[in-house]
Every structure is written in C-alpha cells, then in structure tokens.
C-alpha cells in the first residue's frame, strides 16, 4: 500500500521545519555554496550545520559535489527556491494583515481612553 500524498507532504514540510535548514535553502537559492561559506551565514556550530545538511540530503533537497577537500552544496530543484519565494509572499501578506489589525486595535484603544 502506498503512502497517501498528504502524508508525504506533511513529511516534506517537517523537513523544512527548522530555521537553519530554511536559511541553508535560502542561501542555496542564490547559488552553490561551500560549507565554510554557509557557516557564518547560518550562525550555528559546524557539527549542527553538518546535521542539518544531512537531513536536507536525505530528503533529496540538496546535492553535493566535491572539489579537492571542499564540499559544495546546491539545490536539487529550482522549485525549492520558488517554494521559498511563495512562502515569503504568503508571510508578507499575513504580516501586513496583522500590522493593519494592530493599528486598528491601537486606534480603538486610543479612542476608548478617557481624557486625562
């Protein structure tokens, strides 16, 4: 029996559910990176970055190539970069809506205050 698509999607999104993995994918959306280049950008210990890269490799979201002793990472599909762009667009809309709601609440609070 095959796994339902919704379950596979849930597993896929779990893989994306770590800030360091998202940051790595954002960096790789720009271009291929060596591990040493990503370390200061991701801001985690080398061992932790290695673990996060392993998770992304197992999910087949990133590929590696070796040049001498340097390992370079790249995205396996341009759709990963597109997914991150779509997520940013969605979040921008959500945050804009929340900012508007906050402004409305603050205005209502100001109107409701009795004069001093």
C-alpha positions, 0 to 999 in steps of 0.5 A: 500500500502506498503512502497517501500524498498528504502524508508525504507532504506533511513529511516534506514540510517537517523537513523544512521545519527548522530555521537553519535548514530554511536559511541553508535553502535560502542561501542555496537559492542564490547559488552553490555554496561551500560549507565554510561559506554557509557557516557564518551565514547560518550562525550555528556550530559546524557539527549542527550545520553538518546535521542539518545538511544531512537531513536536507540530503536525505530528503533529496533537497540538496546535492553535493559535489566535491572539489579537492577537500571542499564540499559544495552544496546546491539545490536539487530543484529550482522549485525549492527556491520558488517554494521559498519565494511563495512562502515569503509572499504568503508571510508578507501578506499575513504580516501586513494583515496583522500590522493593519489589525494592530493599528486598528486595535491601537486606534480603538484603544486610543479612542476608548481612553478617557481624557486625562 
